[in-house]
Amino acid sequence: MAESAPLLVLSHPRLGECRLERVEGMNWLVRDGNNRLLRVPVSRRGEFAVLSGQSAPVSPTRVSGGEDYSQRPANKASSDKNRLRRMFEAIRTGLPPAEGDLRHLAVGVESFETDVGTFLDAVSPGHGAVRIIRGVYGQGKSFALRLLQSSALQNGFLVARTEIDASENQLNKPNHVYRDLMRNLRIPDAAEHGVTGLAKLVHMHLYARRHEDKSAAEARRYLELRIECSPLAWLLSDLRLLEKPALLGLLSADPNFPAHVARKTHILPGVPNDWPHFTAGTQGDFASYVLSGLGKLGRLLGFKGVIVIIDEMEKWQDLNWRAQTQAGNLVGGLIWAATGKKGDRHRGSYRRPNLSQPEALTHSLRCGGYPFTTDTPCHMGLVIAMTPRGEEGPEEMWREYGPLEIFDVHSFTTDHVRAYLTRVAPDYCAAYDLSEPDITKLDRKAVSSWATRGDGSARSAVQSVVAALDEWRASIDVDP
């Protein structure tokens, strides 16, 4: 029997091209390139992008004059139609649209767009900033984060993003959180992302200076002076970094490359203080230190800094006291790294505790403890996204690490449903070669469908709009 076509063909930054096989309840069953069937919860759908998919189950539609759309020659118009169809397939399935469609589809987030501009403006001069973005499930928080990420990349920032969960990326395991951030590192206008893309840019920068820096030791001193992060300076000073998977493995915290083995492959053989065995749950100091160095490295490479996005942070509430203490060393270190003022960033160590760093931060026992941040502001913006927990939330406790601002994603209203319908209807008609519908009739249908779904979420609102358009398309009688 021939294999049935997948519902959607997806791409994932780590898994590569995947196929959505079926939907079970709120979960997806996705088959990756190694033929493994993976269960994907709702919280991780945003990691996937749509490459292609089946059409909605509606009657066939032909263009005017009886021409079969599928037989039309490939050109820019058909390419645009394919892009629009993929966009609507994503919306039907609950996926966020592709990056290029985000701003066009943004409805009801005007105040957030303004806040994004303010936030990025605060980070780019080097002062740094922290935002807590709160929104209940389905209210558009994931869309808002993707909008922020897209804006940050367009404005010249490196972007590293992760989602906290109860299994792999636990908050009290800084090495896991750091690994996922580096795995999902995005570089503006780059063909390759992640640690490999970053290493290539550093190599180009150092190679261009070879007439000045004639040794790895000199390259290391050059980097230490400018990025103020000695582990990163040591690791990146090897001009053959791209040929040494073990060193790239260190940079990405890949457990397949033990630190003591990888250090020996560097042209300047390292010691534990250069890059430790990064597995301890208390090593929030090291993770925060390297990420703050990443912000200054971005500036050295011509970018404006780094935006670190941590989603699903309500998982903090599920940790016991000891685990929250470990998690606080990473979260708190990043808040301090982002907001600490010049001249007030004196860092302690395990042997020389708190100088000007927040008292709640605790150094790990590795190599005497690492500083949580660079000596001078590191051009870092930190975004923490979470479902609000009312008075029990940790937002106020995090203020002891540094100043932060809270942005609440506003609830979707019927006016937003109507505005969304008005915005997407022309694209829908362009995708399926239709004349524009009577918006007033579809308006009532979309609002009624949204009310029937009952959860009042932004996600169900946009799906109700597309469902109303699908129903209208199916009802059209077109002669072949």
Summary of the structure (lengths in Angstrom):
residues: 480
radius of gyration: 24.5
end to end distance: 31.7
largest distance: 82.2
contacts: 1598
relative contact order: 0.13
helix: 48%
strand: 12%
